[in-house]
Amino acid sequence: MTPVRKRLRVALPWTAVAPAGEDSGPERLPAAEWLLARAQRGSTDRPWREWLLADPPGDAGLLERFPAGPCLVAAWTKEAPAGRWAGAAPVHLLTALDHLRLAAPVPLPLEPAESAIVVADLNAQLAHRGFVLEEVAGRGWLCRCPDDLDCQAVEPALAIGGNLRELMPTGRDAARVRAWVNEAQMLLHEHPVNLRRGELGLPAVNSVWLWGFGSAGVVQRLSEGVLLTDDDWLTGLARLLGTDPGTPDGLAAALVGDSPTIRLGLAHAAPQGGASALAALERQVFAPVRAALASGALHEASFLLGTATFELTARARWQFWRRSRPLGEVLR
């Protein structure tokens, strides 16, 4: 029997290229350094989820046919979404000299009671416009949209710090979305929840960010392979396509399994952040991948760190002349 040629694709979109003079922290990351030193470096302007799903070549329009809104419904409720949906994030907008900016974190953390009150009040006042917020306990907000809505919007995680004038929704019905958001902002101004948050020194929830508008496309199966992710959009997509996604801690088992293709998408850094998050990646991702490549169990590996790509094969284990360098130095 011909052995399976196993391929791995790992997306780490939150891993930004380090500025000059910075490294990964006081500790070295030998597995990561070994891998990246032996890889062929490139870059991509593809959104990270699209890059992750693109190899082996598949349906380039998959994420367009399965936008974030209905996928979040599937991820959070484990139910097939009927109708048109969007993600909805409570956010805090900062006032700059002549414009507004989206502040981190997104979504803005709210106490359960605060969240319930805000959702109920917005729906009571604005449901006539055809947008209805739904809260999924412990997960977040969704928005049921008019069935004929045609609108596109930037994912809020990609808009943090950006000028809102340059991030307005687009599409045929963008004006309807902007009108709802504007009315929501007026209702949230001096809302009792925000007055209380102000007394506590907490940022106000002064807007709602709607994004990922759409309905689920025609159901089909995801390309062959294993998908491991902490991302709700990808989790919902997999469920809608009849695949049970795994969690990132399943990588070591997948590397010795039978699947020829493994995709790992980590949308979020470890809670501690910084050097500790990179140390966690060293243990959970880089070390097992290095071991699999060195043993020949893994034939190809691709990494996306921020927008930088790194491609290598099992032949990397013979490239003794490649010098390992601190991760921060490699990513400059």
C-alpha positions as a Markdown table, in Angstrom:
| # | Residue | x | y | z |
|---|---|---|---|---|
| 1 | Met | 0.0 | 0.0 | 0.0 |
| 2 | Thr | 1.3 | 3.4 | -0.9 |
| 3 | Pro | 1.8 | 5.6 | 2.2 |
| 4 | Val | -0.5 | 8.6 | 2.5 |
| 5 | Arg | 1.3 | 11.9 | 1.7 |
| 6 | Lys | 0.1 | 14.0 | 4.6 |
| 7 | Arg | -0.2 | 17.8 | 4.2 |
| 8 | Leu | -0.7 | 20.4 | 6.8 |
| 9 | Arg | -1.8 | 24.1 | 6.6 |
| 10 | Val | -1.7 | 26.3 | 9.7 |
| 11 | Ala | -3.2 | 29.8 | 9.8 |
| 12 | Leu | -2.1 | 32.1 | 12.7 |
| 13 | Pro | -3.6 | 35.5 | 11.6 |
| 14 | Trp | -3.0 | 37.2 | 14.9 |
| 15 | Thr | 0.7 | 36.6 | 14.7 |
| 16 | Ala | 1.9 | 40.0 | 13.3 |
| 17 | Val | 5.3 | 40.5 | 11.8 |
| 18 | Ala | 7.5 | 41.8 | 14.6 |
| 19 | Pro | 8.9 | 45.3 | 14.4 |
| 20 | Ala | 12.6 | 45.7 | 14.2 |
| 21 | Gly | 14.3 | 45.2 | 17.5 |
| 22 | Glu | 11.7 | 42.9 | 19.0 |
| 23 | Asp | 11.9 | 39.2 | 19.4 |
| 24 | Ser | 9.5 | 36.6 | 20.7 |
| 25 | Gly | 10.4 | 37.2 | 24.3 |
| 26 | Pro | 13.1 | 36.0 | 26.7 |
| 27 | Glu | 12.7 | 32.4 | 25.8 |
| 28 | Arg | 13.8 | 30.8 | 22.5 |
| 29 | Leu | 11.3 | 28.7 | 20.5 |
| 30 | Pro | 13.5 | 26.0 | 19.0 |
| 31 | Ala | 10.8 | 24.1 | 17.1 |
| 32 | Ala | 9.4 | 27.3 | 15.5 |
| 33 | Glu | 12.8 | 28.5 | 14.7 |
| 34 | Trp | 13.8 | 25.2 | 13.1 |
| 35 | Leu | 10.7 | 25.2 | 10.9 |
| 36 | Leu | 10.8 | 28.8 | 9.7 |
| 37 | Ala | 14.6 | 28.7 | 9.1 |
| 38 | Arg | 14.0 | 25.8 | 6.6 |
| 39 | Ala | 10.9 | 27.2 | 4.9 |
| 40 | Gln | 10.5 | 29.2 | 1.7 |
| 41 | Arg | 9.0 | 32.6 | 2.7 |
| 42 | Gly | 6.4 | 34.4 | 0.8 |
| 43 | Ser | 3.3 | 36.6 | 1.5 |
| 44 | Thr | -0.4 | 36.7 | 0.6 |
| 45 | Asp | -3.1 | 39.2 | 0.4 |
| 46 | Arg | -5.8 | 36.6 | 0.8 |
| 47 | Pro | -8.1 | 36.7 | 3.9 |
| 48 | Trp | -6.7 | 34.1 | 6.3 |
| 49 | Arg | -9.7 | 31.8 | 6.1 |
| 50 | Glu | -9.6 | 31.7 | 2.4 |
| 51 | Trp | -5.9 | 30.9 | 2.5 |
| 52 | Leu | -6.5 | 28.1 | 4.9 |
| 53 | Leu | -9.2 | 26.4 | 2.8 |
| 54 | Ala | -7.4 | 26.9 | -0.5 |
| 55 | Asp | -5.0 | 23.9 | -0.4 |
| 56 | Pro | -5.7 | 21.5 | -1.9 |
| 57 | Pro | -7.4 | 23.7 | -4.4 |
| 58 | Gly | -11.1 | 23.8 | -3.7 |
| 59 | Asp | -14.1 | 26.1 | -4.2 |
| 60 | Ala | -12.8 | 29.6 | -4.2 |
| 61 | Gly | -16.3 | 31.0 | -3.5 |
| 62 | Leu | -17.0 | 28.9 | -0.5 |
| 63 | Leu | -16.8 | 31.7 | 2.1 |
| 64 | Glu | -18.9 | 34.0 | -0.1 |
| 65 | Arg | -21.7 | 31.3 | -0.3 |
| 66 | Phe | -21.4 | 30.7 | 3.4 |
| 67 | Pro | -20.9 | 34.1 | 5.0 |
| 68 | Ala | -20.2 | 34.6 | 8.7 |
| 69 | Gly | -23.8 | 35.4 | 9.8 |
| 70 | Pro | -25.4 | 32.0 | 9.0 |
| 71 | Cys | -22.2 | 30.2 | 10.0 |
| 72 | Leu | -22.3 | 31.8 | 13.4 |
| 73 | Val | -25.8 | 30.6 | 13.8 |
| 74 | Ala | -24.7 | 27.0 | 13.1 |
| 75 | Ala | -21.6 | 27.3 | 15.3 |
| 76 | Trp | -23.5 | 28.8 | 18.3 |
| 77 | Thr | -26.8 | 27.0 | 18.1 |
| 78 | Lys | -26.0 | 23.9 | 16.2 |
| 79 | Glu | -29.0 | 24.5 | 14.1 |
| 80 | Ala | -29.3 | 25.1 | 10.4 |
| 81 | Pro | -29.9 | 28.8 | 9.8 |
| 82 | Ala | -33.1 | 29.8 | 7.9 |
| 83 | Gly | -33.3 | 33.2 | 6.3 |
| 84 | Arg | -30.7 | 35.9 | 6.3 |
| 85 | Trp | -28.3 | 36.6 | 9.2 |
| 86 | Ala | -25.5 | 38.8 | 10.3 |
| 87 | Gly | -23.0 | 38.8 | 13.2 |
| 88 | Ala | -23.7 | 41.6 | 15.6 |
| 89 | Ala | -21.1 | 42.9 | 18.0 |
| 90 | Pro | -21.6 | 45.5 | 20.8 |
| 91 | Val | -18.8 | 47.9 | 20.4 |
| 92 | His | -17.3 | 51.1 | 21.7 |
| 93 | Leu | -16.5 | 53.9 | 19.3 |
| 94 | Leu | -13.8 | 56.4 | 20.1 |
| 95 | Thr | -14.0 | 60.0 | 19.0 |
| 96 | Ala | -10.9 | 61.3 | 17.2 |
| 97 | Leu | -10.4 | 64.9 | 15.9 |
| 98 | Asp | -12.7 | 64.6 | 12.9 |
| 99 | His | -13.9 | 61.0 | 12.9 |
| 100 | Leu | -14.8 | 57.9 | 14.9 |
| 101 | Arg | -12.6 | 54.8 | 15.5 |
| 102 | Leu | -13.5 | 51.3 | 16.6 |
| 103 | Ala | -11.9 | 50.5 | 19.9 |
| 104 | Ala | -10.7 | 47.1 | 21.1 |
| 105 | Pro | -11.9 | 44.7 | 22.4 |
| 106 | Val | -14.5 | 43.5 | 19.9 |
| 107 | Pro | -17.1 | 42.5 | 21.0 |
| 108 | Leu | -17.2 | 44.7 | 24.0 |
| 109 | Pro | -17.6 | 42.5 | 27.1 |
| 110 | Leu | -20.9 | 43.0 | 28.8 |
| 111 | Glu | -22.4 | 41.5 | 31.9 |
| 112 | Pro | -25.3 | 39.1 | 31.1 |
| 113 | Ala | -27.8 | 41.4 | 32.6 |
| 114 | Glu | -26.4 | 44.4 | 30.7 |
| 115 | Ser | -26.5 | 42.5 | 27.4 |
| 116 | Ala | -30.0 | 41.3 | 27.9 |
| 117 | Ile | -31.3 | 44.8 | 28.6 |
| 118 | Val | -29.6 | 46.4 | 25.6 |
| 119 | Val | -30.8 | 43.7 | 23.2 |
| 120 | Ala | -34.4 | 43.9 | 24.5 |
| 121 | Asp | -34.4 | 47.7 | 24.3 |
| 122 | Leu | -32.9 | 47.9 | 20.8 |
| 123 | Asn | -35.4 | 45.3 | 19.5 |
| 124 | Ala | -38.4 | 47.1 | 21.2 |
| 125 | Gln | -37.5 | 50.4 | 19.5 |
| 126 | Leu | -36.1 | 49.2 | 16.1 |
| 127 | Ala | -37.7 | 45.9 | 15.1 |
| 128 | His | -39.9 | 47.8 | 12.7 |
| 129 | Arg | -36.9 | 48.2 | 10.4 |
| 130 | Gly | -36.7 | 44.5 | 9.9 |
| 131 | Phe | -33.5 | 43.8 | 11.9 |
| 132 | Val | -33.9 | 41.8 | 15.1 |
| 133 | Leu | -31.1 | 41.0 | 17.5 |
| 134 | Glu | -30.9 | 37.6 | 19.1 |
| 135 | Glu | -28.6 | 36.8 | 22.0 |
| 136 | Val | -27.0 | 33.4 | 22.3 |
| 137 | Ala | -26.1 | 33.0 | 26.0 |
| 138 | Gly | -22.4 | 32.8 | 26.5 |
| 139 | Arg | -21.5 | 33.3 | 22.9 |
| 140 | Gly | -22.6 | 36.6 | 21.5 |
| 141 | Trp | -25.2 | 38.5 | 19.4 |
| 142 | Leu | -26.7 | 37.6 | 16.0 |
| 143 | Cys | -29.0 | 39.7 | 13.9 |
| 144 | Arg | -31.9 | 38.3 | 11.9 |
| 145 | Cys | -32.0 | 40.5 | 8.7 |
| 146 | Pro | -34.6 | 41.2 | 6.0 |
| 147 | Asp | -34.7 | 38.3 | 3.5 |
| 148 | Asp | -33.9 | 40.5 | 0.6 |
| 149 | Leu | -30.9 | 42.4 | 2.2 |
| 150 | Asp | -27.8 | 42.9 | 0.0 |
| 151 | Cys | -25.0 | 44.4 | 2.1 |
| 152 | Gln | -21.3 | 43.8 | 2.8 |
| 153 | Ala | -19.3 | 44.9 | 5.8 |
| 154 | Val | -15.8 | 44.6 | 7.2 |
| 155 | Glu | -15.2 | 42.0 | 10.0 |
| 156 | Pro | -14.9 | 44.0 | 13.2 |
| 157 | Ala | -11.7 | 42.3 | 14.2 |
| 158 | Leu | -10.1 | 43.8 | 11.0 |
| 159 | Ala | -11.5 | 47.3 | 11.7 |
| 160 | Ile | -10.1 | 48.0 | 15.1 |
| 161 | Gly | -8.4 | 51.4 | 15.2 |
| 162 | Gly | -9.7 | 52.2 | 11.7 |
| 163 | Asn | -11.4 | 55.3 | 10.5 |
| 164 | Leu | -15.1 | 54.6 | 10.4 |
| 165 | Arg | -15.5 | 56.8 | 7.3 |
| 166 | Glu | -13.5 | 54.3 | 5.4 |
| 167 | Leu | -15.3 | 51.2 | 6.8 |
| 168 | Met | -18.9 | 51.9 | 6.0 |
| 169 | Pro | -21.1 | 49.0 | 4.8 |
| 170 | Thr | -21.4 | 48.7 | 1.1 |
| 171 | Gly | -23.9 | 47.1 | -1.3 |
| 172 | Arg | -27.4 | 47.8 | -2.5 |
| 173 | Asp | -28.9 | 48.0 | 0.9 |
| 174 | Ala | -26.0 | 49.6 | 2.8 |
| 175 | Ala | -28.2 | 52.7 | 3.6 |
| 176 | Arg | -30.7 | 50.5 | 5.4 |
| 177 | Val | -28.0 | 49.0 | 7.6 |
| 178 | Arg | -26.5 | 52.4 | 8.3 |
| 179 | Ala | -29.9 | 53.8 | 9.2 |
| 180 | Trp | -30.5 | 51.0 | 11.8 |
| 181 | Val | -27.0 | 51.5 | 13.2 |
| 182 | Asn | -27.5 | 55.3 | 13.5 |
| 183 | Glu | -30.8 | 54.8 | 15.3 |
| 184 | Ala | -29.2 | 52.2 | 17.6 |
| 185 | Gln | -26.4 | 54.7 | 18.5 |
| 186 | Met | -29.0 | 57.4 | 19.4 |
| 187 | Leu | -30.8 | 54.9 | 21.7 |
| 188 | Leu | -27.6 | 53.9 | 23.3 |
| 189 | His | -26.6 | 57.5 | 24.0 |
| 190 | Glu | -27.2 | 58.0 | 27.8 |
| 191 | His | -28.9 | 54.5 | 28.0 |
| 192 | Pro | -29.2 | 53.4 | 31.6 |
| 193 | Val | -26.7 | 50.6 | 31.1 |
| 194 | Asn | -24.1 | 53.0 | 29.8 |
| 195 | Leu | -24.8 | 55.5 | 32.6 |
| 196 | Arg | -24.0 | 52.8 | 35.1 |
| 197 | Arg | -20.9 | 51.7 | 33.1 |
| 198 | Gly | -19.7 | 55.3 | 33.2 |
| 199 | Glu | -20.0 | 55.4 | 36.9 |
| 200 | Leu | -17.9 | 52.3 | 37.1 |
| 201 | Gly | -15.3 | 53.7 | 34.7 |
| 202 | Leu | -16.2 | 51.2 | 32.0 |
| 203 | Pro | -16.5 | 52.1 | 28.3 |
| 204 | Ala | -20.0 | 52.6 | 26.9 |
| 205 | Val | -21.5 | 50.2 | 24.4 |
| 206 | Asn | -22.3 | 53.1 | 22.0 |
| 207 | Ser | -22.9 | 51.2 | 18.7 |
| 208 | Val | -23.5 | 47.8 | 17.2 |
| 209 | Trp | -21.3 | 46.4 | 14.4 |
| 210 | Leu | -23.2 | 44.3 | 11.9 |
| 211 | Trp | -21.2 | 42.1 | 9.5 |
| 212 | Gly | -21.2 | 38.8 | 7.6 |
| 213 | Phe | -24.6 | 39.3 | 6.0 |
| 214 | Gly | -26.1 | 36.4 | 4.1 |
| 215 | Ser | -27.8 | 33.1 | 4.0 |
| 216 | Ala | -26.3 | 29.6 | 3.9 |
| 217 | Gly | -25.5 | 28.3 | 0.4 |
| 218 | Val | -26.3 | 24.9 | -1.1 |
| 219 | Val | -25.0 | 22.2 | 1.3 |
| 220 | Gln | -22.1 | 20.2 | 0.1 |
| 221 | Arg | -19.1 | 18.5 | 1.7 |
| 222 | Leu | -15.9 | 20.3 | 2.7 |
| 223 | Ser | -12.8 | 19.2 | 0.8 |
| 224 | Glu | -11.3 | 16.0 | 2.2 |
| 225 | Gly | -9.4 | 16.3 | 5.4 |
| 226 | Val | -9.4 | 17.4 | 9.0 |
| 227 | Leu | -10.3 | 20.9 | 10.1 |
| 228 | Leu | -9.2 | 22.0 | 13.6 |
| 229 | Thr | -10.1 | 25.5 | 14.7 |
| 230 | Asp | -11.2 | 27.9 | 17.4 |
| 231 | Asp | -12.9 | 30.2 | 14.9 |
| 232 | Asp | -16.7 | 30.3 | 15.0 |
| 233 | Trp | -17.1 | 31.2 | 11.3 |
| 234 | Leu | -15.1 | 28.1 | 10.2 |
| 235 | Thr | -16.7 | 25.9 | 12.8 |
| 236 | Gly | -20.2 | 26.8 | 11.5 |
| 237 | Leu | -19.1 | 26.4 | 7.9 |
| 238 | Ala | -17.9 | 22.9 | 8.7 |
| 239 | Arg | -21.1 | 22.0 | 10.4 |
| 240 | Leu | -23.2 | 23.3 | 7.5 |
| 241 | Leu | -21.1 | 21.2 | 5.1 |
| 242 | Gly | -21.6 | 18.1 | 7.1 |
| 243 | Thr | -18.2 | 17.9 | 8.8 |
| 244 | Asp | -17.6 | 17.8 | 12.5 |
| 245 | Pro | -14.7 | 20.2 | 13.1 |
| 246 | Gly | -12.1 | 19.4 | 15.8 |
| 247 | Thr | -10.4 | 21.6 | 18.4 |
| 248 | Pro | -6.8 | 22.9 | 18.0 |
| 249 | Asp | -5.6 | 20.5 | 20.7 |
| 250 | Gly | -6.3 | 17.7 | 18.3 |
| 251 | Leu | -3.3 | 18.4 | 16.1 |
| 252 | Ala | -1.0 | 15.8 | 17.6 |
| 253 | Ala | -3.5 | 13.1 | 17.0 |
| 254 | Ala | -4.3 | 14.3 | 13.5 |
| 255 | Leu | -0.6 | 14.2 | 12.6 |
| 256 | Val | -0.5 | 10.4 | 13.2 |
| 257 | Gly | -4.0 | 9.8 | 11.8 |
| 258 | Asp | -5.1 | 8.7 | 8.4 |
| 259 | Ser | -6.3 | 12.0 | 6.9 |
| 260 | Pro | -4.1 | 13.2 | 4.0 |
| 261 | Thr | -4.9 | 16.9 | 4.7 |
| 262 | Ile | -5.0 | 18.8 | 8.0 |
| 263 | Arg | -6.1 | 22.4 | 8.4 |
| 264 | Leu | -5.5 | 24.3 | 11.6 |
| 265 | Gly | -6.9 | 27.8 | 12.0 |
| 266 | Leu | -6.2 | 29.6 | 15.2 |
| 267 | Ala | -8.2 | 32.9 | 15.2 |
| 268 | His | -7.3 | 33.8 | 18.8 |
| 269 | Ala | -4.0 | 34.0 | 20.8 |
| 270 | Ala | -3.8 | 32.3 | 24.1 |
| 271 | Pro | -5.5 | 34.5 | 26.8 |
| 272 | Gln | -2.2 | 35.4 | 28.4 |
| 273 | Gly | -1.0 | 36.9 | 25.1 |
| 274 | Gly | 2.6 | 38.1 | 24.2 |
| 275 | Ala | 5.5 | 35.7 | 24.7 |
| 276 | Ser | 3.3 | 33.3 | 26.7 |
| 277 | Ala | 1.0 | 32.9 | 23.7 |
| 278 | Leu | 4.0 | 32.1 | 21.5 |
| 279 | Ala | 5.3 | 29.6 | 24.0 |
| 280 | Ala | 1.9 | 27.9 | 23.9 |
| 281 | Leu | 2.2 | 27.7 | 20.2 |
| 282 | Glu | 5.6 | 26.2 | 20.5 |
| 283 | Arg | 4.2 | 23.3 | 22.6 |
| 284 | Gln | 0.9 | 22.7 | 20.9 |
| 285 | Val | 1.8 | 23.4 | 17.2 |
| 286 | Phe | 5.4 | 23.9 | 16.3 |
| 287 | Ala | 7.0 | 21.1 | 18.3 |
| 288 | Pro | 4.6 | 18.3 | 17.0 |
| 289 | Val | 4.9 | 19.6 | 13.4 |
| 290 | Arg | 8.7 | 19.6 | 13.6 |
| 291 | Ala | 8.6 | 16.1 | 15.0 |
| 292 | Ala | 6.3 | 14.9 | 12.2 |
| 293 | Leu | 8.4 | 16.5 | 9.5 |
| 294 | Ala | 11.7 | 15.1 | 11.0 |
| 295 | Ser | 10.2 | 11.6 | 11.1 |
| 296 | Gly | 8.8 | 11.8 | 7.6 |
| 297 | Ala | 5.2 | 11.3 | 8.9 |
| 298 | Leu | 4.4 | 14.7 | 7.5 |
| 299 | His | 5.3 | 15.5 | 3.9 |
| 300 | Glu | 4.4 | 19.2 | 3.5 |
| 301 | Ala | 3.6 | 22.0 | 5.9 |
| 302 | Ser | 2.5 | 25.6 | 5.2 |
| 303 | Phe | 2.2 | 28.4 | 7.8 |
| 304 | Leu | 0.5 | 31.8 | 7.7 |
| 305 | Leu | 1.8 | 34.2 | 10.3 |
| 306 | Gly | 0.1 | 37.5 | 9.9 |
| 307 | Thr | 0.4 | 37.9 | 6.2 |
| 308 | Ala | 3.7 | 36.1 | 5.8 |
| 309 | Thr | 3.7 | 32.5 | 4.4 |
| 310 | Phe | 6.2 | 29.8 | 5.1 |
| 311 | Glu | 6.3 | 26.6 | 3.0 |
| 312 | Leu | 8.4 | 23.5 | 3.7 |
| 313 | Thr | 8.6 | 19.8 | 3.0 |
| 314 | Ala | 10.0 | 16.8 | 4.8 |
| 315 | Arg | 13.3 | 17.4 | 3.0 |
| 316 | Ala | 13.8 | 20.2 | 5.5 |
| 317 | Arg | 15.2 | 17.7 | 7.9 |
| 318 | Trp | 18.3 | 17.4 | 5.8 |
| 319 | Gln | 18.9 | 21.1 | 5.5 |
| 320 | Phe | 21.5 | 21.2 | 8.3 |
| 321 | Trp | 23.1 | 24.4 | 7.0 |
| 322 | Arg | 19.9 | 26.5 | 7.7 |
| 323 | Arg | 20.6 | 28.5 | 10.8 |
| 324 | Ser | 17.9 | 28.9 | 13.3 |
| 325 | Arg | 17.2 | 32.5 | 14.5 |
| 326 | Pro | 15.0 | 34.1 | 17.1 |
| 327 | Leu | 11.4 | 34.2 | 15.9 |
| 328 | Gly | 11.2 | 38.0 | 16.1 |
| 329 | Glu | 14.3 | 38.2 | 13.8 |
| 330 | Val | 12.8 | 35.8 | 11.3 |
| 331 | Leu | 9.5 | 37.8 | 11.1 |
| 332 | Arg | 11.1 | 41.2 | 10.5 |
